[in-house]
Amino acid sequence: MSWFNFFETKIEKKHQFGRGINANLSPKEEDFFNKSYEAFERKEILDAYEYFFKSLENFTNGVSNQNVTTKKEDEKLHFEIFQGSAKITGYITNEHLYAESILTKKSGASVALKRYILERNYQFTYVNYFSNSEFLKLKLSHDNSTMSPQKVFFPLRELALNADFDKEYAKCEFSDTLIEDITHLSPLDEEELKIKYAFLKKWIDEVTEKIATFPPNDNAGMQAFSFLYLYFKIDYLLTPKYEIYHKMSRKIQEYSSDENSTIEAKNEELKEYLDVLKEMGFEEFKSNFYDAKYTFNPSDRTSNEEISIFISDSLSKIRWYKNNRYHQIIPTLYNYIAFHILYNYGLHPVTKALIHTLVEIQNPSFFAALGYPILYNEKTNNFAKKVIISKIEDIIEPFEERFKLLEPFGDKLNYTTLNEFSNSFYLQLQDLNFEEI
């Protein structure tokens, strides 16, 4: 597989969902990559980079998002790349590439922040922090003598992803820090934020009420699934930034990594921050969102085999709960599987688009509130079957020429109930075949 799989395919979405790119790449993306490779081989360095940057450009409704811009001047190619809160600026000559992203002003950086960025330098492969007379910056310097598109992709990706992460982290953990160079960020629509705020409160209430129905003994596992499901759901559907994102991420990470704590104690930690979110006022909630451009996906691609194993294990757990008559947790588990995959794995664009479609079906009231067509009527238990079949075809068909064994499966799904539908959808995801014949 090529590194193109870090990017998204055509998903018609009006809003940002999850942490990856929510846009379409140029239909000539692969052609631009190949031309870049050929130009590098001919030592036509500036032309090679121009083709490379064109392969990174993404579009909304056919219009460029200007997530990557270039300008050739004399014997230099100047460029800008946007990744969330980070703006990367740089230049390229025939001999080398230089790029940097501003974190904050040097004069305003606390000792704790300076210590943090020094420690971060030991974690990077290609980039490092430095300071000039005014700013603390993350930089990349690369020799062009043996360059190729692959060789430049990963260093620029490391710079962009970590510049974005550290700006958000600094704002969250070092409250006196004023992060710089963020004029490219735009506020989200107030009405959209009010919808998201209302659903956040609604979801917390629903999970709390559901947990109250669990049997009083031996319910720690069901509580864990319920809390983690809600964390993953908030992350993907609401996509908060800054403090909410970092505190939720830390809770999830601590839950997974703390082997010395009991599951009951871990559940209490998860519940504790949900209680904070429950009491959060709208103005504070609103301050954790912005609209931005993205160029790189944060996760390396996970093999379809690994995803298939996770689905098998999860469906096995569902069967266990069914056999032991813990029916309250079943709908939550069917939702949990999708959100867990979206949060934890780097997905092939086909897989991600398909799972997003399943999430739309499983969460009809939320998507309806945002102006999307209803794919499943919760009151009548009716599916928009023709629309679902068409959406699945639209996702898969562009890739059928490359992956000959990849076929639309909308007509093979079980439309009896939402649980049966979800079960059949996961089974079809396991059968996706990305072998290039």
LINGIRA-V721449 format. One record per residue. N is the residue number from 0. PSI is psi in radians with two decimals (999 if undefined). Layout:
# LINGIRA-V721449
{{N & PSI} {N & PSI}}
This chain:
# LINGIRA-V721449
{{0 & 2.51} {1 & 2.97} {2 & -0.05} {3 & -0.38} {4 & -0.06} {5 & -0.23} {6 & 3.05} {7 & 2.76} {8 & -2.98} {9 & 1.95} {10 & 2.03} {11 & 1.62} {12 & 2.48} {13 & -0.23} {14 & 2.87} {15 & 2.22} {16 & 2.23} {17 & -2.99} {18 & -0.06} {19 & -2.99} {20 & 2.24} {21 & 1.09} {22 & 3.02} {23 & 2.42} {24 & 2.88} {25 & 2.46} {26 & -0.28} {27 & 0.26} {28 & -0.90} {29 & -0.62} {30 & -0.74} {31 & -0.72} {32 & -0.81} {33 & -0.70} {34 & -0.63} {35 & -0.79} {36 & -0.80} {37 & -0.69} {38 & -0.68} {39 & -0.72} {40 & -0.58} {41 & 0.02} {42 & 0.43} {43 & 1.33} {44 & -0.87} {45 & -0.69} {46 & -0.69} {47 & -0.76} {48 & -0.64} {49 & -0.78} {50 & -0.71} {51 & -0.82} {52 & -0.58} {53 & -0.55} {54 & -0.35} {55 & -0.24} {56 & 2.41} {57 & 2.87} {58 & 2.63} {59 & 2.11} {60 & 0.68} {61 & -0.02} {62 & 2.33} {63 & 2.40} {64 & -0.07} {65 & 0.62} {66 & -0.37} {67 & 2.23} {68 & 2.59} {69 & 2.73} {70 & 2.11} {71 & 2.29} {72 & 2.04} {73 & -2.14} {74 & 0.48} {75 & 2.58} {76 & 1.93} {77 & 2.55} {78 & 2.76} {79 & 2.41} {80 & 2.35} {81 & 2.33} {82 & 1.58} {83 & -2.16} {84 & -0.19} {85 & 2.40} {86 & 2.15} {87 & 2.19} {88 & 2.63} {89 & -3.09} {90 & 2.82} {91 & 2.34} {92 & 3.13} {93 & -0.42} {94 & -0.66} {95 & 2.92} {96 & 2.43} {97 & 2.35} {98 & 2.63} {99 & 2.80} {100 & 2.30} {101 & 2.32} {102 & -1.08} {103 & 3.02} {104 & 2.44} {105 & -0.69} {106 & -0.44} {107 & 0.01} {108 & 2.23} {109 & 2.88} {110 & -0.67} {111 & -0.71} {112 & -0.73} {113 & -0.68} {114 & -0.71} {115 & -0.83} {116 & -0.49} {117 & -0.72} {118 & -0.63} {119 & -0.59} {120 & -0.51} {121 & -0.20} {122 & -0.19} {123 & 2.71} {124 & -0.74} {125 & -0.39} {126 & 2.95} {127 & 2.73} {128 & 2.59} {129 & 3.00} {130 & 2.47} {131 & -2.76} {132 & -0.33} {133 & -0.70} {134 & 2.73} {135 & 2.25} {136 & 2.67} {137 & 2.26} {138 & 2.81} {139 & 2.30} {140 & 2.25} {141 & 2.41} {142 & 2.45} {143 & 0.12} {144 & -0.60} {145 & 0.75} {146 & 2.67} {147 & 2.90} {148 & -0.69} {149 & -0.68} {150 & -0.48} {151 & -0.45} {152 & -0.89} {153 & -0.70} {154 & -0.77} {155 & -0.64} {156 & -0.76} {157 & -0.74} {158 & -0.85} {159 & -0.84} {160 & -0.71} {161 & -0.55} {162 & -0.74} {163 & -0.83} {164 & -0.82} {165 & -0.54} {166 & -0.75} {167 & -0.71} {168 & -0.74} {169 & -0.71} {170 & -0.58} {171 & -0.83} {172 & -0.42} {173 & 1.43} {174 & -0.40} {175 & -0.09} {176 & 2.28} {177 & 1.88} {178 & 2.52} {179 & 2.93} {180 & 0.91} {181 & 0.42} {182 & -0.26} {183 & -0.17} {184 & 2.49} {185 & 2.54} {186 & 2.63} {187 & 2.70} {188 & 2.34} {189 & -0.69} {190 & -0.67} {191 & -0.73} {192 & -0.64} {193 & -0.67} {194 & -0.82} {195 & -0.69} {196 & -0.76} {197 & -0.72} {198 & -0.58} {199 & -0.86} {200 & -0.73} {201 & -0.77} {202 & -0.71} {203 & -0.74} {204 & -0.75} {205 & -0.77} {206 & -0.71} {207 & -0.78} {208 & -0.66} {209 & -0.77} {210 & -0.57} {211 & -0.36} {212 & -0.14} {213 & 2.64} {214 & 2.51} {215 & -0.42} {216 & 2.45} {217 & 0.87} {218 & 0.19} {219 & -0.69} {220 & -0.74} {221 & -0.66} {222 & -0.73} {223 & -0.84} {224 & -0.70} {225 & -0.80} {226 & -0.80} {227 & -0.70} {228 & -0.77} {229 & -0.69} {230 & -0.84} {231 & -0.65} {232 & -0.80} {233 & -0.75} {234 & -0.77} {235 & -0.81} {236 & -0.66} {237 & -0.58} {238 & 1.07} {239 & 2.78} {240 & -2.96} {241 & -2.23} {242 & -0.78} {243 & -0.81} {244 & -0.85} {245 & -0.65} {246 & -0.68} {247 & -0.77} {248 & -0.73} {249 & -0.71} {250 & -0.76} {251 & -0.77} {252 & -0.77} {253 & -0.64} {254 & -0.73} {255 & -0.53} {256 & -0.36} {257 & 1.75} {258 & -0.19} {259 & -0.14} {260 & 2.63} {261 & 2.79} {262 & -0.57} {263 & -0.75} {264 & -0.68} {265 & -0.72} {266 & -0.70} {267 & -0.64} {268 & -0.75} {269 & -0.75} {270 & -0.63} {271 & -0.77} {272 & -0.51} {273 & -0.62} {274 & -0.64} {275 & -0.79} {276 & -0.65} {277 & -0.65} {278 & -0.10} {279 & 2.33} {280 & 2.85} {281 & -0.70} {282 & -0.72} {283 & -0.74} {284 & -0.82} {285 & -0.55} {286 & -0.11} {287 & 0.38} {288 & 2.57} {289 & 2.87} {290 & 2.38} {291 & 2.96} {292 & 2.57} {293 & 2.49} {294 & -0.54} {295 & 2.50} {296 & 2.54} {297 & -0.34} {298 & 2.47} {299 & 2.67} {300 & 2.35} {301 & 2.48} {302 & 2.60} {303 & -0.48} {304 & -0.73} {305 & -0.71} {306 & -0.71} {307 & -0.69} {308 & -0.74} {309 & -0.74} {310 & -0.77} {311 & -0.81} {312 & -0.70} {313 & -0.75} {314 & -0.56} {315 & -0.70} {316 & -0.70} {317 & -0.74} {318 & -0.67} {319 & -0.82} {320 & -0.66} {321 & -0.83} {322 & -0.48} {323 & 0.19} {324 & 0.58} {325 & 1.18} {326 & -0.35} {327 & -0.55} {328 & -0.25} {329 & -0.91} {330 & -0.66} {331 & -0.74} {332 & -0.68} {333 & -0.57} {334 & -0.67} {335 & -0.73} {336 & -0.86} {337 & -0.84} {338 & -0.60} {339 & -0.80} {340 & -0.80} {341 & -0.58} {342 & -0.69} {343 & -0.30} {344 & 2.58} {345 & 2.11} {346 & 2.56} {347 & 2.49} {348 & -0.57} {349 & -0.84} {350 & -0.76} {351 & -0.75} {352 & -0.67} {353 & -0.78} {354 & -0.63} {355 & -0.69} {356 & -0.75} {357 & -0.73} {358 & -0.68} {359 & -0.73} {360 & -0.68} {361 & -0.33} {362 & 1.05} {363 & -0.64} {364 & -0.65} {365 & -0.83} {366 & -0.59} {367 & -0.68} {368 & -0.50} {369 & 0.01} {370 & 0.26} {371 & 2.65} {372 & 2.58} {373 & 2.15} {374 & -0.29} {375 & 2.22} {376 & 1.94} {377 & -0.55} {378 & -0.71} {379 & -0.12} {380 & 0.62} {381 & 2.43} {382 & 2.58} {383 & 1.30} {384 & -0.82} {385 & -0.68} {386 & -0.73} {387 & -0.81} {388 & -0.74} {389 & -0.73} {390 & -0.73} {391 & -0.71} {392 & -0.76} {393 & -0.55} {394 & -0.75} {395 & -0.68} {396 & -0.69} {397 & -0.30} {398 & -0.02} {399 & -0.54} {400 & -0.65} {401 & -0.74} {402 & 1.66} {403 & -0.42} {404 & 0.11} {405 & 2.11} {406 & 2.51} {407 & 2.57} {408 & 0.25} {409 & -0.62} {410 & -0.11} {411 & -0.06} {412 & 2.73} {413 & 1.95} {414 & 0.42} {415 & -0.97} {416 & 2.95} {417 & -0.68} {418 & -0.79} {419 & -0.66} {420 & -0.85} {421 & -0.75} {422 & -0.82} {423 & -0.58} {424 & -0.77} {425 & -0.67} {426 & -0.66} {427 & -0.63} {428 & -0.64} {429 & -0.49} {430 & 0.00} {431 & 2.33} {432 & 1.94} {433 & 0.40} {434 & 2.28} {435 & 1.95} {436 & 999}}
